[in-house]
Amino acid sequence: MKVKYFAWVRERIGKAEETIEPPATVRTVEELIAWLSGQGEAYAYAFEKPKVIRTAIDHAHVKSDAAIAGAREIAFFPPMTGG
């Protein structure tokens, strides 16, 4: 699946997107964040406060308990304000 990172999440990880294949045991957004956090210091830093990270699966906002099965694209971004 393709994963995209935005704003300071992207800056902390050091890339805008990548294609990943998490293990079959990773079934939800929350589990994906935990798995990504274990992929190195940059990921751990980017996801150090997982409760503030917003997620979209295939362009639809989802909660942390959302299933990732069948997702073509998952995007992670910090909370945003209008302006």
DODO-789250 format. One line per 3 residues: their letters; for each residue z, y, x of N, C-alpha, C. Coordinates in pm, whole numbers. Atoms other than C-alpha are relative to their C-alpha. Layout:
<atoms>
a) Z Y X Z Y X Z Y X; ...
</atoms>
This chain:
<atoms>
mkv) 0 -118 83 0 0 0 0 124 88; 1 -127 -73 -57 357 107 127 78 -35; -119 -82 19 252 572 155 -31 139 55
kyf) 21 -139 -42 231 950 172 134 70 9; -123 -76 -22 499 1184 302 -33 149 -8; 23 -143 18 530 1552 210 117 84 51
awv) -96 -102 -42 712 1862 339 88 -53 114; -83 39 -114 1016 1789 558 9 -151 19; 4 145 -20 989 1414 496 -112 -30 102
rer) 114 17 -92 647 1427 670 37 51 139; -35 -58 -130 782 1651 946 96 -89 77; -98 86 -68 1072 1417 1021 -61 -132 45
igk) 63 127 -37 858 1102 1023 -109 22 103; 104 -31 -97 576 1268 1212 -139 -44 -40; 133 35 50 288 1155 995 -7 29 -149
aee) 20 -34 141 140 1245 658 -14 -123 -89; 16 122 79 55 892 546 -19 -119 92; 23 124 -71 30 532 650 -16 -112 -101
tie) 11 119 84 -53 191 511 105 -98 49; -108 91 -36 240 -49 502 -8 -127 -84; -16 123 74 315 -402 391 146 -42 10
ppa) -141 38 -5 685 -431 315 17 -148 -37; -23 140 35 836 -779 283 11 -18 -151; -4 31 143 827 -948 -58 137 27 -62
tvr) -134 -26 52 1201 -892 -91 20 146 -40; -7 -142 34 1137 -517 -123 -74 19 -132; 61 -4 132 1079 -470 -495 8 134 -72
tve) -20 -128 68 1196 -120 -590 -15 115 99; 6 -119 -85 1165 234 -460 124 7 88; -125 -5 -76 1530 222 -353 -2 -99 116
eli) 8 100 -106 1471 -98 -156 -105 39 105; 102 -45 -94 1156 49 -1 55 109 91; -61 -105 -82 1347 356 118 96 -63 101
awl) -93 67 -92 1615 129 268 -77 -72 110; 81 71 -99 1348 -82 440 -65 98 98; 62 -100 -87 1164 224 572 104 61 95
sgq) -106 -59 -83 1495 365 701 29 -86 123; -23 90 -111 1520 61 924 -118 -12 96; 121 9 -82 1177 119 1080 2 93 121
gea) -11 -86 -118 1301 362 1343 81 125 -30; -84 -118 14 1502 675 1407 -61 109 -88; 65 -104 79 1246 910 1253 9 -30 -149
yay) -10 39 140 1246 714 927 144 12 -49; -141 -10 36 1625 691 925 39 146 -24; -28 -143 15 1642 1069 969 -65 54 -128
afe) 70 -50 118 1383 1136 697 66 -45 -130; -60 56 122 1563 914 446 152 -5 5; -146 5 -15 1922 989 549 74 36 -128
kpk) -60 -35 130 1993 1134 201 -97 -45 -109; 100 53 93 1791 905 -27 9 55 -142; -16 -52 137 1933 1058 -346 -78 129 -23
vir) 75 -125 19 1747 1386 -282 -150 -20 11; 143 28 -14 1410 1222 -212 -60 -27 -138; 74 24 124 1165 1233 -502 -114 -95 31
tai) 104 101 -22 909 957 -547 -101 1 -113; 106 20 99 578 914 -724 -75 -128 36; 82 119 -16 392 589 -773 -130 25 -74
dha) 133 -25 57 20 632 -833 -1 129 -83; -2 -136 55 78 1002 -915 93 20 -119; -97 -15 109 357 942 -1170 140 -1 60
hvk) -137 -7 -51 714 1048 -1092 80 -118 -53; -81 117 37 955 755 -1094 141 15 54; -138 3 -48 1324 685 -1045 13 -106 110
sda) -20 89 -115 1470 489 -755 1 -148 -37; 0 141 40 1493 168 -959 -138 -49 -46; 135 38 41 1118 166 -1034 -57 -109 89
aia) 64 109 -73 928 -147 -933 -122 54 76; 114 -44 -81 670 -102 -657 -115 -101 -4; 105 102 7 468 -418 -735 -127 60 -59
gar) 128 -47 49 102 -334 -778 -32 144 31; 24 -142 -32 139 22 -651 -111 13 103; 105 -29 -99 -167 157 -474 47 109 95
eia) -46 -112 -81 7 472 -352 141 39 -40; -136 -48 23 367 580 -316 17 126 83; -21 -128 -68 456 938 -227 148 36 -1
ffp) -138 -45 -14 789 1068 -101 1 148 33; -8 -143 -25 884 1435 -111 138 50 -38; -131 -58 33 1192 1656 -124 -10 73 -134
pmt) 2 -78 124 1296 1841 -439 -76 131 22; 78 -123 -13 1071 2138 -503 38 98 -111; -27 -103 99 1115 2464 -681 -131 73 -29
gg) 120 -76 36 857 2670 -863 -1 136 67; 1 -131 -64 742 3001 -740 -133 67 -11
</atoms>
